[in-house]
């Protein structure tokens, strides 16, 4: 990661998609789109932006490989 995120990478819709991935809805783009209440095409664009930002990854052509590259830490807890 270069220290900054692409423009719009963590807007409201992208954040919703990212939180769905963090929650474990990661078998495919369609599952993430359902859990984030977004169209499949919109979800895919957000996932690509999140991937380019270094926040998620997946193996192209392999279902179930989508996963976050960061971990959530509850507010107030030490890392």
Buried (B, 14 or more C-beta within 10 A) or exposed (E): EEEEBEEEBBEEBBBBBBBBBBEEBBEBBEBBBEBBEBEBEBBBBBBEBBBEBEBBEBEEEEEEEBEBEEEEEEEEEEE
